Amino acid sequence: MFSAIFARSPIQLLVLKHLILFALLTAATHTFAQDGRLPLDSKNNISYTDSGQPKLSKTELHQKVRAWVDKKFGNAENAITSDDTQAGIILITSYIPVIHSSYQYVRFDLGVQYKDNQYDARITTLDGVSAEHSPVRLNAKENDDITAKEQIVKTESNRKKRKEAELNLQAAKADNDGINTSLYNLLGDLKNYVMAE
């Protein structure tokens, strides 16, 4: 197989290299790009998920998750809403700061299910919190707003209005990306803490 690849002319190899590079870049961009949309589960509810396989017993994982909550939120007793050691589930309700034009914080529910050498974390039920107004439930409408703004940009023929629509679209995507960044970082922080020896 390799002899067939290397038996090609220099031009064919160059084209092959560029095709492989293009394929890798496309895959990486598709995989990691935050297109301004919040992640949804099969029922169209916002859902951020992560899992890990630390070499820890169920009891050790329980202690690690509680210690992380204490470290991250200051007091595990205030942040943990349910702690079922028998079922291996800890539910956390708390706030995290976000970069967003309308909200300073997002209130979230984080469920961590654990057993020997395995944990699964899932963030759901997000509320945008601001000092100016009551909390607002975040859901699939945030993504629908992006889609509507993209459609306006595509169909607007007036240059001035199109530029304004593009700015509105960029702002909406930046708001959602601000939420995504904060929540993915939260899951990453949990993983780093649990997986650390």
MDTraj code that builds the backbone (N, CA, C; nanometers):
import mdtraj as md
import numpy as np

residues = "MET PHE SER ALA ILE PHE ALA ARG SER PRO ILE GLN LEU LEU VAL LEU LYS HIS LEU ILE LEU PHE ALA LEU LEU THR ALA ALA THR HIS THR PHE ALA GLN ASP GLY ARG LEU PRO LEU ASP SER LYS ASN ASN ILE SER TYR THR ASP SER GLY GLN PRO LYS LEU SER LYS THR GLU LEU HIS GLN LYS VAL ARG ALA TRP VAL ASP LYS LYS PHE GLY ASN ALA GLU ASN ALA ILE THR SER ASP ASP THR GLN ALA GLY ILE ILE LEU ILE THR SER TYR ILE PRO VAL ILE HIS SER SER TYR GLN TYR VAL ARG PHE ASP LEU GLY VAL GLN TYR LYS ASP ASN GLN TYR ASP ALA ARG ILE THR THR LEU ASP GLY VAL SER ALA GLU HIS SER PRO VAL ARG LEU ASN ALA LYS GLU ASN ASP ASP ILE THR ALA LYS GLU GLN ILE VAL LYS THR GLU SER ASN ARG LYS LYS ARG LYS GLU ALA GLU LEU ASN LEU GLN ALA ALA LYS ALA ASP ASN ASP GLY ILE ASN THR SER LEU TYR ASN LEU LEU GLY ASP LEU LYS ASN TYR VAL MET ALA GLU".split()
xyz = np.array([
    [0.0827, -0.1192, 0.0000],
    [0.0000, 0.0000, 0.0000],
    [0.0873, 0.1258, 0.0000],
    [0.1871, 0.1296, 0.0913],
    [0.2728, 0.2474, 0.0983],
    [0.3567, 0.2641, -0.0275],
    [0.3978, 0.1530, -0.0873],
    [0.4780, 0.1631, -0.2086],
    [0.3966, 0.2269, -0.3214],
    [0.2657, 0.2041, -0.3225],
    [0.1805, 0.2656, -0.4247],
    [0.1709, 0.4160, -0.4034],
    [0.1696, 0.4588, -0.2779],
    [0.1618, 0.6022, -0.2481],
    [0.2927, 0.6708, -0.2859],
    [0.4055, 0.6109, -0.2482],
    [0.5344, 0.6739, -0.2727],
    [0.5817, 0.6604, -0.4168],
    [0.5173, 0.5763, -0.4957],
    [0.5562, 0.5582, -0.6357],
    [0.4960, 0.6668, -0.7247],
    [0.4233, 0.7576, -0.6671],
    [0.3596, 0.8646, -0.7428],
    [0.4605, 0.9749, -0.7759],
    [0.4245, 1.0579, -0.8730],
    [0.5111, 1.1691, -0.9125],
    [0.5092, 1.2766, -0.8036],
    [0.6066, 1.3682, -0.8027],
    [0.6091, 1.4753, -0.7029],
    [0.4822, 1.5613, -0.7062],
    [0.4287, 1.5838, -0.8232],
    [0.3059, 1.6645, -0.8336],
    [0.1894, 1.5894, -0.7708],
    [0.1792, 1.4594, -0.7955],
    [0.0716, 1.3801, -0.7366],
    [0.0851, 1.3773, -0.5843],
    [0.2088, 1.3661, -0.5346],
    [0.2301, 1.3674, -0.3904],
    [0.1904, 1.5021, -0.3297],
    [0.2235, 1.6110, -0.3980],
    [0.1876, 1.7439, -0.3505],
    [0.0354, 1.7590, -0.3441],
    [-0.0326, 1.7151, -0.4484],
    [-0.1792, 1.7217, -0.4505],
    [-0.2372, 1.6361, -0.3386],
    [-0.1802, 1.5165, -0.3194],
    [-0.2259, 1.4260, -0.2146],
    [-0.2068, 1.4886, -0.0762],
    [-0.0906, 1.5532, -0.0544],
    [-0.0649, 1.6208, 0.0724],
    [-0.1682, 1.7292, 0.0983],
    [-0.1980, 1.8080, -0.0059],
    [-0.2959, 1.9161, 0.0098],
    [-0.4355, 1.8611, 0.0359],
    [-0.4711, 1.7535, -0.0284],
    [-0.6020, 1.6926, -0.0047],
    [-0.6131, 1.6404, 0.1382],
    [-0.5069, 1.5771, 0.1856],
    [-0.5080, 1.5260, 0.3230],
    [-0.5150, 1.6422, 0.4223],
    [-0.4356, 1.7458, 0.3994],
    [-0.4381, 1.8631, 0.4870],
    [-0.5762, 1.9275, 0.4868],
    [-0.6362, 1.9422, 0.3685],
    [-0.7699, 2.0002, 0.3594],
    [-0.8706, 1.9152, 0.4363],
    [-0.8623, 1.7835, 0.4211],
    [-0.9551, 1.6934, 0.4913],
    [-0.9389, 1.7052, 0.6423],
    [-0.8140, 1.7113, 0.6896],
    [-0.7900, 1.7242, 0.8332],
    [-0.8402, 1.8572, 0.8872],
    [-0.8129, 1.9648, 0.8164],
    [-0.8598, 2.0964, 0.8598],
    [-1.0113, 2.1041, 0.8605],
    [-1.0740, 2.0474, 0.7594],
    [-1.2200, 2.0469, 0.7535],
    [-1.2775, 1.9685, 0.8705],
    [-1.2206, 1.8530, 0.8979],
    [-1.2685, 1.7711, 1.0093],
    [-1.2480, 1.8430, 1.1420],
    [-1.1323, 1.9043, 1.1604],
    [-1.1044, 1.9744, 1.2853],
    [-1.1962, 2.0945, 1.3026],
    [-1.2170, 2.1692, 1.1960],
    [-1.3045, 2.2855, 1.2038],
    [-1.4466, 2.2430, 1.2345],
    [-1.4925, 2.1376, 1.1696],
    [-1.6286, 2.0894, 1.1924],
    [-1.6445, 2.0377, 1.3351],
    [-1.5437, 1.9700, 1.3867],
    [-1.5526, 1.9100, 1.5186],
    [-1.5485, 2.0145, 1.6294],
    [-1.4589, 2.1125, 1.6180],
    [-1.4370, 2.2039, 1.7281],
    [-1.5026, 2.3405, 1.7108],
    [-1.5597, 2.3687, 1.5967],
    [-1.6157, 2.5014, 1.5731],
    [-1.7403, 2.5230, 1.6575],
    [-1.7441, 2.6348, 1.7231],
    [-1.8656, 2.6770, 1.7907],
    [-1.9347, 2.7716, 1.6950],
    [-2.0372, 2.7259, 1.6295],
    [-2.1038, 2.8067, 1.5280],
    [-2.2053, 2.9021, 1.5885],
    [-2.1890, 2.9319, 1.7156],
    [-2.2809, 3.0236, 1.7805],
    [-2.4074, 2.9563, 1.8285],
    [-2.4077, 2.8251, 1.8297],
    [-2.5258, 2.7517, 1.8740],
    [-2.4965, 2.6782, 2.0043],
    [-2.5995, 2.6669, 2.0867],
    [-2.5878, 2.5921, 2.2104],
    [-2.6141, 2.4447, 2.1804],
    [-2.5448, 2.3520, 2.2479],
    [-2.5646, 2.2096, 2.2189],
    [-2.7009, 2.1610, 2.2676],
    [-2.7690, 2.0841, 2.1828],
    [-2.9012, 2.0321, 2.2158],
    [-2.8985, 1.8803, 2.2160],
    [-2.9809, 1.8211, 2.3024],
    [-2.9924, 1.6755, 2.3025],
    [-3.1022, 1.6337, 2.2045],
    [-3.1355, 1.5063, 2.2019],
    [-3.2333, 1.4549, 2.1065],
    [-3.3740, 1.5100, 2.1296],
    [-3.4007, 1.5621, 2.2490],
    [-3.5318, 1.6210, 2.2802],
    [-3.5315, 1.7723, 2.2639],
    [-3.4254, 1.8266, 2.2036],
    [-3.4117, 1.9694, 2.1774],
    [-3.3935, 2.0533, 2.3047],
    [-3.3387, 1.9919, 2.4076],
    [-3.3060, 2.0630, 2.5305],
    [-3.1560, 2.0878, 2.5344],
    [-3.1158, 2.1996, 2.5936],
    [-2.9733, 2.2293, 2.6055],
    [-2.9074, 2.1221, 2.6910],
    [-2.7930, 2.0732, 2.6456],
    [-2.7246, 1.9660, 2.7167],
    [-2.5750, 1.9691, 2.6855],
    [-2.4957, 1.9936, 2.7888],
    [-2.3501, 1.9856, 2.7796],
    [-2.3092, 1.8577, 2.8514],
    [-2.2315, 1.7725, 2.7857],
    [-2.1955, 1.6456, 2.8475],
    [-2.0453, 1.6213, 2.8407],
    [-1.9982, 1.5432, 2.9352],
    [-1.8594, 1.4999, 2.9370],
    [-1.8521, 1.3735, 3.0220],
    [-1.7461, 1.2982, 3.0042],
    [-1.7269, 1.1777, 3.0841],
    [-1.5777, 1.1522, 3.0989],
    [-1.5463, 1.0659, 3.1902],
    [-1.4070, 1.0306, 3.2120],
    [-1.3968, 0.8936, 3.2753],
    [-1.2778, 0.8377, 3.2681],
    [-1.2538, 0.7055, 3.3249],
    [-1.1334, 0.7094, 3.4185],
    [-1.1477, 0.7807, 3.5303],
    [-1.0371, 0.7844, 3.6263],
    [-1.0239, 0.6494, 3.6962],
    [-0.9071, 0.6171, 3.7363],
    [-0.8837, 0.4904, 3.8063],
    [-0.9118, 0.5107, 3.9551],
    [-1.0408, 0.5297, 3.9844],
    [-1.0851, 0.5547, 4.1213],
    [-1.2077, 0.4699, 4.1516],
    [-1.2204, 0.4310, 4.2770],
    [-1.3396, 0.3573, 4.3183],
    [-1.4585, 0.4529, 4.3241],
    [-1.5755, 0.3972, 4.3359],
    [-1.6975, 0.4777, 4.3460],
    [-1.6887, 0.5737, 4.4657],
    [-1.6397, 0.5248, 4.5777],
    [-1.6257, 0.6079, 4.6973],
    [-1.5252, 0.7201, 4.6751],
    [-1.4127, 0.6877, 4.6130],
    [-1.3113, 0.7902, 4.5855],
    [-1.3642, 0.8953, 4.4881],
    [-1.4391, 0.8520, 4.3884],
    [-1.4984, 0.9471, 4.2932],
    [-1.5971, 1.0392, 4.3638],
    [-1.6779, 0.9838, 4.4524],
    [-1.7723, 1.0652, 4.5288],
    [-1.6977, 1.1738, 4.6066],
    [-1.5916, 1.1343, 4.6736],
    [-1.5126, 1.2304, 4.7518],
    [-1.4484, 1.3350, 4.6618],
    [-1.3973, 1.2931, 4.5460],
    [-1.3318, 1.3874, 4.4533],
    [-1.4323, 1.4891, 4.3994],
    [-1.5508, 1.4424, 4.3591],
    [-1.6516, 1.5344, 4.3050],
    [-1.6933, 1.6343, 4.4127],
    [-1.7172, 1.5871, 4.5344],
    [-1.7543, 1.6781, 4.6442],
    [-1.6422, 1.7792, 4.6717],
    [-1.5181, 1.7332, 4.6692],
    [-1.4046, 1.8245, 4.6926],
    [-1.3968, 1.9282, 4.5814],
    [-1.4236, 1.8859, 4.4567],
    [-1.4235, 1.9811, 4.3446],
    [-1.5326, 2.0856, 4.3628],
    [-1.6520, 2.0424, 4.4028],
    [-1.7626, 2.1367, 4.4256],
    [-1.7234, 2.2367, 4.5330],
    [-1.6644, 2.1872, 4.6419],
    [-1.6187, 2.2756, 4.7498],
    [-1.5192, 2.3785, 4.6974],
    [-1.4219, 2.3319, 4.6200],
    [-1.3178, 2.4192, 4.5651],
    [-1.3764, 2.5196, 4.4660],
    [-1.4645, 2.4723, 4.3794],
    [-1.5167, 2.5553, 4.2698],
    [-1.6215, 2.6554, 4.3171],
    [-1.7089, 2.6140, 4.4076],
    [-1.8229, 2.6977, 4.4454],
    [-1.8175, 2.7452, 4.5899],
    [-1.7099, 2.7131, 4.6609],
    [-1.6916, 2.7669, 4.7953],
    [-1.7531, 2.6838, 4.9060],
    [-1.8661, 2.6221, 4.8819],
    [-1.9319, 2.5452, 4.9863],
    [-2.0188, 2.4391, 4.9211],
    [-1.9794, 2.3146, 4.9365],
    [-2.0539, 2.2049, 4.8739],
    [-2.1967, 2.1971, 4.9266],
    [-2.2170, 2.2307, 5.0530],
    [-2.3519, 2.2206, 5.1113],
    [-2.4507, 2.3148, 5.0425],
    [-2.4032, 2.4309, 4.9964],
    [-2.4923, 2.5250, 4.9277],
    [-2.5157, 2.4871, 4.7822],
    [-2.4154, 2.4292, 4.7168],
    [-2.4252, 2.4009, 4.5736],
    [-2.4887, 2.2656, 4.5443],
    [-2.4688, 2.1666, 4.6321],
    [-2.5215, 2.0316, 4.6062],
    [-2.6669, 2.0250, 4.6495],
    [-2.7540, 1.9929, 4.5546],
    [-2.8974, 1.9832, 4.5837],
    [-2.9394, 1.8399, 4.6131],
    [-2.8603, 1.7436, 4.5693],
    [-2.8894, 1.6025, 4.5970],
    [-2.7579, 1.5250, 4.5931],
    [-2.7416, 1.4358, 4.6896],
    [-2.6198, 1.3553, 4.6981],
    [-2.6601, 1.2135, 4.7353],
    [-2.6784, 1.1293, 4.6360],
    [-2.7214, 0.9913, 4.6561],
    [-2.6018, 0.8992, 4.6344],
    [-2.5348, 0.8645, 4.7441],
    [-2.4144, 0.7815, 4.7321],
    [-2.4483, 0.6395, 4.6878],
    [-2.5667, 0.5924, 4.7235],
    [-2.6077, 0.4574, 4.6835],
    [-2.6221, 0.4480, 4.5317],
    [-2.6901, 0.5455, 4.4720],
    [-2.7107, 0.5469, 4.3263],
    [-2.5884, 0.6008, 4.2527],
    [-2.5014, 0.6711, 4.3238],
    [-2.3832, 0.7298, 4.2613],
    [-2.4170, 0.8521, 4.1781],
    [-2.4982, 0.9418, 4.2361],
    [-2.5399, 1.0628, 4.1639],
    [-2.5280, 1.1835, 4.2568],
    [-2.4630, 1.2866, 4.2071],
    [-2.4589, 1.4157, 4.2758],
    [-2.5204, 1.5181, 4.1821],
    [-2.6161, 1.5962, 4.2334],
    [-2.6780, 1.7043, 4.1563],
    [-2.6347, 1.8371, 4.2156],
    [-2.5904, 1.9264, 4.1290],
    [-2.5380, 2.0558, 4.1698],
    [-2.6182, 2.1641, 4.0997],
    [-2.6596, 2.2642, 4.1727],
    [-2.7230, 2.3821, 4.1149],
    [-2.6423, 2.5025, 4.1604],
    [-2.5913, 2.5779, 4.0641],
    [-2.5093, 2.6926, 4.0995],
    [-2.5083, 2.7935, 3.9847],
    [-2.4203, 2.8909, 3.9956],
    [-2.4059, 2.9982, 3.8982],
    [-2.2633, 3.0007, 3.8466],
    [-2.2485, 3.0484, 3.7215],
    [-2.1156, 3.0672, 3.6654],
    [-2.1174, 3.1983, 3.5856],
    [-2.0126, 3.2804, 3.5979],
    [-2.0102, 3.4048, 3.5194],
    [-1.9942, 3.3744, 3.3701],
    [-2.0577, 3.4575, 3.2876],
    [-2.0487, 3.4417, 3.1422],
    [-2.0229, 3.5770, 3.0779],
    [-1.9635, 3.5721, 2.9583],
    [-1.9489, 3.6928, 2.8774],
    [-2.0676, 3.6949, 2.7825],
    [-2.1603, 3.7854, 2.8082],
    [-2.2867, 3.7898, 2.7352],
    [-2.3394, 3.9321, 2.7416],
    [-2.4088, 3.9769, 2.6392],
    [-2.4593, 4.1136, 2.6373],
    [-2.5793, 4.1340, 2.7296],
    [-2.6515, 4.0281, 2.7658],
    [-2.7719, 4.0420, 2.8478],
    [-2.7598, 3.9839, 2.9877],
    [-2.6678, 3.8918, 3.0095],
    [-2.6575, 3.8226, 3.1375],
    [-2.5154, 3.8317, 3.1920],
    [-2.5074, 3.8386, 3.3250],
    [-2.3759, 3.8338, 3.3895],
    [-2.3418, 3.6908, 3.4339],
    [-2.4469, 3.6114, 3.4607],
    [-2.4291, 3.4749, 3.5094],
    [-2.5264, 3.3817, 3.4394],
    [-2.4935, 3.2537, 3.4452],
    [-2.5879, 3.1500, 3.4046],
    [-2.6045, 3.0569, 3.5242],
    [-2.7304, 3.0378, 3.5626],
    [-2.7610, 2.9372, 3.6651],
    [-2.7802, 2.8053, 3.5921],
    [-2.7265, 2.6981, 3.6471],
    [-2.7299, 2.5696, 3.5768],
    [-2.7520, 2.4564, 3.6751],
    [-2.7936, 2.3426, 3.6213],
    [-2.7998, 2.2165, 3.6951],
    [-2.6945, 2.1252, 3.6354],
    [-2.6102, 2.0704, 3.7208],
    [-2.5064, 1.9774, 3.6785],
    [-2.5271, 1.8460, 3.7520],
    [-2.5484, 1.7397, 3.6760],
    [-2.5606, 1.6072, 3.7347],
    [-2.4352, 1.5272, 3.7062],
    [-2.3793, 1.4669, 3.8095],
    [-2.2617, 1.3821, 3.7935],
    [-2.3003, 1.2426, 3.8408],
    [-2.2982, 1.1489, 3.7481],
    [-2.3270, 1.0095, 3.7799],
    [-2.1938, 0.9354, 3.7782],
    [-2.1682, 0.8562, 3.8804],
    [-2.0376, 0.7927, 3.8920],
    [-2.0492, 0.6491, 3.9421],
    [-1.9493, 0.5708, 3.9047],
    [-1.9317, 0.4339, 3.9540],
    [-1.7825, 0.4063, 3.9489],
    [-1.7419, 0.2882, 3.9838],
    [-1.5988, 0.2563, 3.9808],
    [-1.5398, 0.2876, 3.8433],
    [-1.4345, 0.3690, 3.8423],
    [-1.3567, 0.4001, 3.7210],
    [-1.4357, 0.4694, 3.6103],
    [-1.5453, 0.5354, 3.6413],
    [-1.6262, 0.6001, 3.5367],
    [-1.7127, 0.7113, 3.5971],
    [-1.7186, 0.8246, 3.5277],
    [-1.8170, 0.9268, 3.5641],
    [-1.8726, 0.9892, 3.4366],
    [-1.9954, 1.0354, 3.4449],
    [-2.0612, 1.1082, 3.3367],
    [-2.1183, 1.2357, 3.3965],
    [-2.0913, 1.3478, 3.3318],
    [-2.1408, 1.4770, 3.3787],
    [-2.2308, 1.5370, 3.2716],
    [-2.3393, 1.5992, 3.3154],
    [-2.4335, 1.6597, 3.2209],
    [-2.4877, 1.7888, 3.2803],
    [-2.4725, 1.8968, 3.2045],
    [-2.5265, 2.0267, 3.2456],
    [-2.6546, 2.0512, 3.1678],
    [-2.7607, 2.0844, 3.2412],
    [-2.8914, 2.1132, 3.1806],
    [-2.9555, 2.2320, 3.2522],
    [-3.0722, 2.2675, 3.2097],
    [-3.1557, 2.3711, 3.2713],
    [-3.0762, 2.4979, 3.2985],
    [-3.0560, 2.5759, 3.1951],
    [-2.9817, 2.7006, 3.2060],
    [-3.0761, 2.8193, 3.2175],
    [-3.0413, 2.9119, 3.3055],
    [-3.1137, 3.0382, 3.3183],
    [-3.0135, 3.1516, 3.3093],
    [-3.0391, 3.2471, 3.2190],
    [-2.9573, 3.3669, 3.2123],
    [-2.9957, 3.4594, 3.3259],
    [-2.8977, 3.5071, 3.4026],
    [-2.9241, 3.5884, 3.5205],
    [-2.8578, 3.7246, 3.5030],
    [-2.9380, 3.8275, 3.5299],
    [-2.8910, 3.9646, 3.5179],
    [-2.9454, 4.0465, 3.6338],
    [-2.8747, 4.1522, 3.6700],
    [-2.9218, 4.2415, 3.7756],
    [-3.0409, 4.3242, 3.7286],
    [-3.0576, 4.3382, 3.5966],
    [-3.1622, 4.4242, 3.5418],
    [-3.2984, 4.3571, 3.5281],
    [-3.3035, 4.2245, 3.5186],
    [-3.4322, 4.1580, 3.4975],
    [-3.4328, 4.0189, 3.5590],
    [-3.5490, 3.9582, 3.5625],
    [-3.5643, 3.8236, 3.6185],
    [-3.4871, 3.7226, 3.5351],
    [-3.4507, 3.6081, 3.5947],
    [-3.3825, 3.5043, 3.5178],
    [-3.4639, 3.4608, 3.3963],
    [-3.3942, 3.4296, 3.2882],
    [-3.4581, 3.3894, 3.1632],
    [-3.4115, 3.2483, 3.1295],
    [-3.5076, 3.1577, 3.1076],
    [-3.4731, 3.0202, 3.0717],
    [-3.4132, 3.0178, 2.9322],
    [-3.2962, 2.9569, 2.9197],
    [-3.2300, 2.9432, 2.7900],
    [-3.2671, 2.8074, 2.7316],
    [-3.2971, 2.8063, 2.6005],
    [-3.3379, 2.6812, 2.5364],
    [-3.3081, 2.6878, 2.3871],
    [-3.3736, 2.6065, 2.3102],
    [-3.3484, 2.5974, 2.1653],
    [-3.3779, 2.7288, 2.0936],
    [-3.4546, 2.8175, 2.1535],
    [-3.4848, 2.9461, 2.0877],
    [-3.3588, 3.0292, 2.0644],
    [-3.2549, 3.0062, 2.1470],
    [-3.1284, 3.0774, 2.1257],
    [-3.0696, 3.0377, 1.9905],
    [-3.0792, 2.9089, 1.9561],
    [-3.0303, 2.8610, 1.8268],
    [-3.1218, 2.9058, 1.7133],
    [-3.2531, 2.9075, 1.7389],
    [-3.3483, 2.9533, 1.6372],
    [-3.3235, 3.1002, 1.6026],
    [-3.2829, 3.1779, 1.7025],
    [-3.2519, 3.3191, 1.6812],
    [-3.1322, 3.3339, 1.5869],
    [-3.0312, 3.2484, 1.6030],
    [-2.9144, 3.2500, 1.5139],
    [-2.9584, 3.2171, 1.3710],
    [-3.0387, 3.1137, 1.3561],
    [-3.0859, 3.0719, 1.2233],
    [-3.1648, 3.1845, 1.1566],
    [-3.2509, 3.2513, 1.2324],
    [-3.3305, 3.3618, 1.1766],
    [-3.2393, 3.4773, 1.1334],
    [-3.1408, 3.5091, 1.2146],
    [-3.0478, 3.6173, 1.1794],
    [-2.9633, 3.5802, 1.0574],
    [-2.9249, 3.4530, 1.0450],
    [-2.8514, 3.4087, 0.9259],
    [-2.9370, 3.4245, 0.8007],
    [-3.0651, 3.3956, 0.8125],
    [-3.1562, 3.4076, 0.6982],
    [-3.1719, 3.5537, 0.6569],
    [-3.1797, 3.6421, 0.7540],
    [-3.1908, 3.7855, 0.7240],
    [-3.0669, 3.8336, 0.6487],
    [-2.9482, 3.7895, 0.6949],
    [-2.8234, 3.8285, 0.6284],
    [-2.8230, 3.7791, 0.4842],
    [-2.8688, 3.6570, 0.4602],
    [-2.8687, 3.5993, 0.3259],
    [-2.9666, 3.6690, 0.2314],
    [-3.0773, 3.7173, 0.2849],
    [-3.1822, 3.7711, 0.1973],
    [-3.1842, 3.9235, 0.1879],
    [-3.1136, 3.9922, 0.2764],
    [-3.1156, 4.1394, 0.2746],
    [-3.0358, 4.1934, 0.1565],
    [-3.0999, 4.2799, 0.0764],
    [-3.0322, 4.3347, -0.0416],
    [-2.9758, 4.4753, -0.0166],
    [-3.0303, 4.5474, 0.0785],
    [-2.9807, 4.6801, 0.1122],
    [-2.8491, 4.6652, 0.1894],
    [-2.7414, 4.7284, 0.1388],
    [-2.6088, 4.7106, 0.1982],
    [-2.6030, 4.7561, 0.3441],
    [-2.6644, 4.8688, 0.3729],
    [-2.6607, 4.9214, 0.5091],
    [-2.7362, 4.8273, 0.6044],
    [-2.8542, 4.7831, 0.5626],
    [-2.9327, 4.6920, 0.6465],
    [-2.8643, 4.5556, 0.6582],
    [-2.7986, 4.5134, 0.5499],
    [-2.7281, 4.3845, 0.5541],
    [-2.6121, 4.3910, 0.6534],
    [-2.5376, 4.5018, 0.6538],
    [-2.4260, 4.5187, 0.7471],
    [-2.4777, 4.5171, 0.8912],
    [-2.5887, 4.5834, 0.9144],
    [-2.6493, 4.5840, 1.0474],
    [-2.6931, 4.4423, 1.0872],
    [-2.7513, 4.3698, 0.9926],
    [-2.7933, 4.2315, 1.0190],
    [-2.6731, 4.1430, 1.0489],
    [-2.5621, 4.1636, 0.9778],
    [-2.4403, 4.0857, 1.0035],
    [-2.3864, 4.1125, 1.1435],
    [-2.3913, 4.2397, 1.1862],
    [-2.3455, 4.2736, 1.3210],
    [-2.4346, 4.2103, 1.4273],
    [-2.5663, 4.2102, 1.4037],
    [-2.6600, 4.1466, 1.4968],
    [-2.6335, 3.9961, 1.5054],
    [-2.6059, 3.9347, 1.3916],
    [-2.5754, 3.7914, 1.3886],
    [-2.4464, 3.7620, 1.4658],
    [-2.3429, 3.8412, 1.4415],
    [-2.2161, 3.8213, 1.5122],
    [-2.2333, 3.8367, 1.6630],
    [-2.3134, 3.9349, 1.7042],
    [-2.3366, 3.9568, 1.8476],
    [-2.4114, 3.8392, 1.9099],
    [-2.5122, 3.7874, 1.8398],
    [-2.5884, 3.6729, 1.8912],
    [-2.4995, 3.5492, 1.9020],
    [-2.4148, 3.5261, 1.8013],
    [-2.3234, 3.4118, 1.8060],
    [-2.2219, 3.4286, 1.9192],
    [-2.1711, 3.5492, 1.9375],
    [-2.0742, 3.5751, 2.0448],
    [-2.1377, 3.5506, 2.1816],
    [-2.2651, 3.5891, 2.1977],
    [-2.3348, 3.5645, 2.3248],
    [-2.3433, 3.4147, 2.3535],
    [-2.3868, 3.3374, 2.2547],
    [-2.3970, 3.1918, 2.2746],
    [-2.2595, 3.1293, 2.2961],
    [-2.1591, 3.1769, 2.2220],
    [-2.0243, 3.1246, 2.2406],
    [-1.9708, 3.1569, 2.3801],
    [-2.0119, 3.2721, 2.4354],
    [-1.9733, 3.3063, 2.5727],
    [-2.0291, 3.2061, 2.6728],
    [-2.1539, 3.1652, 2.6523],
    [-2.2158, 3.0638, 2.7384],
    [-2.1446, 2.9303, 2.7193],
    [-2.1244, 2.8917, 2.5921],
    [-2.0565, 2.7641, 2.5634],
    [-1.9190, 2.7581, 2.6284],
    [-1.8417, 2.8637, 2.6144],
    [-1.7068, 2.8658, 2.6698],
    [-1.7089, 2.8454, 2.8204],
    [-1.7964, 2.9163, 2.8902],
    [-1.8024, 2.9043, 3.0361],
    [-1.8409, 2.7630, 3.0797],
    [-1.9390, 2.7040, 3.0129],
    [-1.9867, 2.5724, 3.0558],
    [-1.8927, 2.4595, 3.0147],
    [-1.8330, 2.4695, 2.8953],
    [-1.7335, 2.3689, 2.8579],
    [-1.6100, 2.3780, 2.9482],
    [-1.5719, 2.5007, 2.9850],
    [-1.4595, 2.5173, 3.0775],
    [-1.4919, 2.4575, 3.2146],
    [-1.6176, 2.4705, 3.2581],
    [-1.6592, 2.4119, 3.3851],
    [-1.6454, 2.2600, 3.3803],
    [-1.6934, 2.1988, 3.2718],
    [-1.6799, 2.0531, 3.2573],
    [-1.5332, 2.0118, 3.2486],
    [-1.4527, 2.0922, 3.1792],
    [-1.3097, 2.0639, 3.1695],
    [-1.2412, 2.0732, 3.3050],
    [-1.2824, 2.1703, 3.3858],
    [-1.2256, 2.1862, 3.5194],
    [-1.2595, 2.0650, 3.6067],
    [-1.3845, 2.0175, 3.5959],
    [-1.4243, 1.8974, 3.6690],
    [-1.3386, 1.7787, 3.6259],
    [-1.3221, 1.7626, 3.4957],
    [-1.2427, 1.6495, 3.4450],
    [-1.0986, 1.6578, 3.4941],
    [-1.0364, 1.7747, 3.4837],
    [-0.8982, 1.7902, 3.5303],
    [-0.8837, 1.7559, 3.6779],
    [-0.9816, 1.7979, 3.7580],
    [-0.9742, 1.7725, 3.9024],
    [-0.9913, 1.6238, 3.9330],
    [-1.0889, 1.5619, 3.8683],
    [-1.1170, 1.4202, 3.8950],
    [-1.0070, 1.3301, 3.8414],
    [-0.9515, 1.3640, 3.7274],
    [-0.8507, 1.2784, 3.6643],
    [-0.7110, 1.2977, 3.7241],
    [-0.6892, 1.4097, 3.7950],
    [-0.5570, 1.4359, 3.8548],
    [-0.5278, 1.3332, 3.9640],
    [-0.4044, 1.2941, 3.9711],
    [-0.3655, 1.1957, 4.0737],
    [-0.3262, 1.2638, 4.2017],
])
top = md.Topology()
chain = top.add_chain()
for i, resn in enumerate(residues, 1):
    res = top.add_residue(resn, chain, resSeq=i)
    for name in ("N", "CA", "C"):
        top.add_atom(name, md.element.get_by_symbol(name[0]), res)
traj = md.Trajectory(xyz[None], top)
